[in-house]
Amino acid sequence: MCNALRDAGIEWVELSGVSSNPKIESVYEGIRMCREQNLGALLAVGGGSSIDCAKAIAGNVFYDGDAWDAIKTHEPQTDKVLPVF
């Protein structure tokens, strides 16, 4: 996957270590990375856990509160999200 992105001229930042049943700490780290590096999209590579983590990150990058709010209530906290591929 890295070679394909590189060959296509796509720059990326990797959030590694997403575990099965992702931990909220991975979501917080992903949000931090997206904000600090002004990332425009997320590419979830792996399986369901990677996708779940990416969706939680995407839905909270533009939310100023705690990402856990949306997770525990199953309600979006903002209308603006990053695209997930």
C-alpha positions as CSV (number, residue, x, y, z in Angstrom):
1,M,0.0,0.0,0.0
2,C,2.8,2.5,0.9
3,N,4.5,1.9,-2.5
4,A,1.2,2.4,-4.4
5,L,0.6,5.7,-2.5
6,R,4.2,6.8,-3.1
7,D,4.1,5.9,-6.8
8,A,0.9,7.9,-7.2
9,G,2.5,11.0,-5.5
10,I,0.2,10.9,-2.5
11,E,1.7,12.1,0.8
12,W,0.4,10.4,3.9
13,V,0.9,10.1,7.6
14,E,0.5,6.7,9.3
15,L,-1.3,6.1,12.6
16,S,0.0,2.6,13.5
17,G,-0.9,0.3,16.3
18,V,-4.7,0.4,16.0
19,S,-5.8,-2.7,17.9
20,S,-8.8,-4.9,17.7
21,N,-11.7,-3.0,19.4
22,P,-9.8,0.3,19.0
23,K,-8.9,2.2,22.1
24,I,-10.1,5.8,22.5
25,E,-6.4,6.8,22.8
26,S,-5.9,5.8,19.1
27,V,-8.9,8.0,18.2
28,Y,-7.4,10.9,20.2
29,E,-4.0,10.4,18.5
30,G,-5.6,10.3,15.1
31,I,-7.5,13.5,15.7
32,R,-4.4,15.2,17.0
33,M,-2.4,14.1,13.8
34,C,-5.2,15.3,11.5
35,R,-5.4,18.7,13.2
36,E,-1.7,19.3,13.5
37,Q,-0.9,18.2,9.9
38,N,-4.1,19.6,8.3
39,L,-4.9,16.3,6.8
40,G,-7.7,16.2,4.2
41,A,-8.9,12.5,4.3
42,L,-8.4,9.2,6.0
43,L,-7.5,5.9,4.4
44,A,-8.4,2.9,6.6
45,V,-6.2,0.0,5.7
46,G,-6.6,-3.4,7.4
47,G,-10.0,-4.5,8.7
48,G,-13.0,-3.5,10.7
49,S,-11.1,-2.0,13.6
50,S,-9.1,0.3,11.3
51,I,-12.3,1.4,9.6
52,D,-14.1,1.9,13.0
53,C,-11.1,4.0,14.3
54,A,-11.0,6.0,11.1
55,K,-14.7,6.8,11.3
56,A,-14.4,7.9,14.9
57,I,-11.4,10.2,14.0
58,A,-13.2,11.6,10.9
59,G,-16.3,12.4,12.8
60,N,-14.4,14.3,15.6
61,V,-11.6,16.2,13.9
62,F,-13.9,19.3,13.7
63,Y,-15.5,18.8,17.0
64,D,-14.1,20.8,19.9
65,G,-15.4,18.6,22.6
66,D,-14.4,15.1,23.7
67,A,-14.6,12.5,21.0
68,W,-16.0,10.1,23.5
69,D,-19.3,12.1,23.5
70,A,-20.2,10.9,20.0
71,I,-19.1,7.3,20.7
72,K,-21.1,6.9,24.0
73,T,-24.2,8.6,22.6
74,H,-24.1,7.2,19.1
75,E,-25.0,10.8,18.0
76,P,-22.9,13.0,15.7
77,Q,-21.5,16.1,17.4
78,T,-20.8,18.0,14.2
79,D,-21.9,18.1,10.6
80,K,-18.4,18.5,9.2
81,V,-16.3,15.3,8.8
82,L,-13.2,14.1,6.9
83,P,-13.8,11.7,4.1
84,V,-12.9,8.1,4.8
85,F,-11.6,5.8,2.1
